[in-house]
Amino acid sequence: MTAFSPRESITPHSPFLLSKVLFIINPSAGSSRKRKKLKEILDHLHRFSGFLEVFYTKSSLDATRVVSEKRSDGWTLLLCSGGDGTINEVVNGLLTQAMGPIPLTFPPIGILPTGTGNGLVREIGLPLDPIQAYQAIIKGSPQAIYPALVNQRYFVLMAGTGFDAFVTARVERRKGIFRKIPKIWTYFLFGFTSIFKYPYPSLHFKVDGKPYTGSTGIVTKSRCVVGPYIFSPKSNLQDPTLTLCLFKSRGFIGHLFLTARFILSGRCGKAVQYIPGREVTVQEGNTVIQADGEENGNLPARFLISSHPILLIYPNEPS
């Protein structure tokens, strides 16, 4: 079922869940087809929530600001409609110490996917349809996950430096017709052309103090890095660990073969080394950093696990 009547009362897994709801909506994320479905969800919330506050973002970091201002107000559910960038802003609003004292407890986060990539939604198994995702959230269960931190910015899925950050920087600076193409497709397009433009430097990493060298390092919390593709099979949002995915190739031919192999087989083979740990550092190099697909300055960088877990609503397994 992809729709429901606003008058239909869905019994939450916890009756307390809809007592006080803060709903953050990015009105420009993803497709208008998905965003139109939010009206049915809003109708349901207006009817069945004890208290509802809705905030529409207008510019970058709006969600971070609003969540940080309201994070201690006793919310029982924090709904977030948008893509992975919007979710990243919400998480930073909850955890960033610069915004004031961090509360002892956080409301659970429910994600309504209206973005294009929706990596976190895919990671936890929520439906990609916003209404079906809302129904799964109402019936779901909060689970503790451990975000990570790089240079004062939190991320949930992945961050890194090297080729992926090089592509991210090109995508973020795109102009003209490329602004009208869905962001995930520009990643694929710019990713392919960047294979021939990236300089493939030697970057020197340390994982828990042990040195490693490669041309790119992606630090993951999630298995899925690009849309539905499983890139780091042993990564787990619920574990307080990081995985450095180290690209050892130094030239475009190696990256070209790696990309082709990954797309065709879903595996990277020996071209990528997976190194678990709790702290990753990289010091030298004039290279950009990305966090959850957004630019985050330049090297040096230090990647750490957050000392504060947050609650994310997972769908319950079908009975």
N, C-alpha and C positions, 0 to 999 in steps of 0.2 A: 504494500500500500504506500503510495507516494504522497497522499494528502489525507487530511483528517478534518473533521468539522471543528470549528472553534469552540463549539459547545461540548465536544467530547472531552471528558475528564480522564486523562491518563494518570493512573496512580503511580507516583514516583516510588523508586526503590526505598527512599527515605522520605517520609511525609514532611520532614523539616526542610527538604531541598528547595522548595519554592517559596519559603517564608519571606525572604528578602533578596531580590535578584537585581544585580547590576548587569546591564546588557550593553556591550561595546560593539558598535557596528561601523565597519569601514564601508562607506557607500560607494566607493570607487573600485573596490577589489573585485577582480574576476568578471564574470558575465552577468548581464542584467537579468537573464533568465533565472539564474540562481537567486539573485537578490530579491526578485519579485516574490519568491516563496517565503521570505521573512515576514510578510504581512500576516500569513496564517499563524506563524509562530507567535508573533506579537499579539494577535487576537487571543490566542490560547493563554498566553502569559497574563494579559490584562484581566482575563476572566478568572484564572485559577491561582495566580501568585498572591501572596499576602501583601507584598510591596514590590513595585517595579520601577527602576530608573533606567532610562535609555539614553545613551550618548552616541552621537554620530561624529566620527572623526572628520576633521577638515584638512589637516596637514600632518606632516611627519612628526612623530613623537607625541601627538595628541593623546593617544591611548596610554602611553607611559605616564604622562602628566596626570591624567584623570584618575588612573588606577592608583598612583602613588598618593594622591590627595585623599582618596576614599578607601584605602585598603584597610583602615582600622575601624570602619563603620559597621561592622557586624553583618556583612553579607553572608548569605547561606549558599549562593551560587553566583559565579561570575561567568556569564555567557560571552563568547567572543565570536563575532562573525567577520570573516575576512580570510586572508591567506596566511602563509607562514610568517610574513613580515609583521602583520598585525598581532599575531600571537606572540612574537618575539617582543614587541613593544609592551604588551600586557605583562609578560613575565618580568621584564625589566622594571615596570612600575611596581610590581610586588616586591622585588628583591633589592633594588638599588638603594644602598645605604645613604647616598647623597640626598635622597628625597626625604630623609628623616628616619627615626627609629623603625626598625623592622618589627612588625607584630609577631607575637608568639605563635599565632595560628593564621592560616590563610583560608579563604573560601575555595572550594573546589572549582576548577575551570572546566567549562563545557565548550567544545569547539563546533561551530556551525560552518561547514566548508563552503565559502563563496569565492575562494581564490582560484588560481589556475593549477599550481603544483600540488598544494594540499599535502605536503610531505608528512606532517605530524598526524593528520587524520588517517592517512594510509598506514602509518607506523603502528597506530594503536587499534586499527581495525574498525573504525567508525565508517558508516556509509558515506558516500560522496554526495548524496542528495541531502540538502539542508534539513528538509522535513523528516526524512528517515533518521538523520543524525540526531535531531532533537528528540525524537521518540526513543532512540537508543540511549541518549543522555539521561532522560527522565527515568529510564529503567536501569541505568548503569550504576557502576560503583566507583567511588574515588580511589585512586591508587597513588601512592607517593612516587614521584620521579625526582631525579637529581639533575638539574640543569648544570651548565658549566659557565665559566667566566673567562673572558680574554680581554685584557686591557680595559677593565672597568665596564665591560658590556657582557651581559649574560646571553647564552644561546642554549637552545633546546635540542636542535638536530645536529648541526655540525658547524665548524669554523675551520679556517685554515689559511695558509699562505702558499703562494706559488701559482700554478696554472689555474686552479679553480678561482682564486681571488683575482687573478688577471682577467678571467672571463667575466666575473661579477662586476669588476670596475667598468669594463666595456659595456655591459648590459645597463648598468646604472646611468651611464653617460649617453645612452643612445638618444637619437634625435629623429625628427621627421616621421617617416612612415613606420620606422621601427617602434615608435611609441604606440602605434595602433595594433601591433601584433601582440598576441598573448605572450606574457613574459617568459613562460616556460619554453615557448618555441624560439624566442630570441636566444635563450641559453644554449639550445642545441645548435642554432645557426652560428652564433658568435663563438661557441665552443669549438666547432669544426674549423672555422677560419683562424681561430687563435692558435691552433696547433702549429701553424706556419709562422706565427708572429711572436710567440712567447720565447724569451731568450734562454730558458732552461739553465738557470744558475745552480751552483752548488749551495744548498742551504743546510746548515748544521743544527740539528735538533738534539735535545736531551730529553729522555723520558725517565723520570725519577732519577736523574743524574747520569744515566748511561747514554753515551753519544751515538748518533746515527746521522747519515748524510743522504740527501736525495734532492731532486729538483722541485718537488712539491710535497707538502704535508697537509693532509686533511685530518682534523681532530674530530672524531665523531662521538656522539651519544646515541645515535640512531642507526638502524640497519639500512634504511632507505635514505639515499643522499640525493638522487635525481628522480623526482616523481616516484613511480612504483618500483624502480630498480633497486634490488638489494645489493648494496655495495660493501657493507661491513657486517657480515653475517653474525658475528659474536657480540656486537654492540647491543646494549640494553639500557633503555631510559631509566629503569628502576634500579640499576646498579650504580654505586658511587665510584665509577671508574670511567676513564677515557680510553679511546683507542686511536693511536696515531696510525693513519694509513699513509705509508711512505712510498712515494713514486721514485723509483731508482733510475728511471730512464733519463738520459741527458740530451736527447734530441727529438726532433719532430717525427722521425720514422718510428721510434719506439712508442711514442704517444699515439701515433696514428694506428699502429697495430693493437695497442692496448684498448683504444676506443672501439675499434671494430670488433675485437674479441668480446668486450664487455656487452656491446649491443646485441651481438649474435648469440652469445652463450650465457650471458649473465654472470660471467666469472672473469677475474683479472689475472689469474694464474700467479706466477712468481714475479711478475712485474711490479706488484704492490706487496709490501711487507706490512703486516698488522702487528702493532706493538701496544699491549695494554699497559695502563699506568694511571697514576693520580695527578701527575704534574708533567706538562710538556713545555719546554722553552725553546725559543729560536732567537738568536741574538742579532746576527749581522745580515746585511742585504738590503738593498733599496727596493723592497717588495711590499705590496699592499696586503692587508689582512681583510678577510670577510668573516662575518658571523651570521648564520642563518640567511645567507644570500644577500647581505647588505654590507657595504664597505665599512671598515672599522679601523681606519688609519693605516700606518705602516709599521714595519719591524722597528725595534724588537717586540717580541710578544711572549706572554706567559699565559698558559691555559691551565685552569684549575677547576676542580669540582666545587660546586656551591656548597657552603656549609649549611644551607637551609633547603630542604626538600620542599616541593610544592605538590599540591593535589591536582591530578588530572582525571577526569571522568572517563573510564574505559567502558565499552559496551560489555554487558554480561554475555557469557556464552549461551547460545540457544539451548533451551531445555529439551 
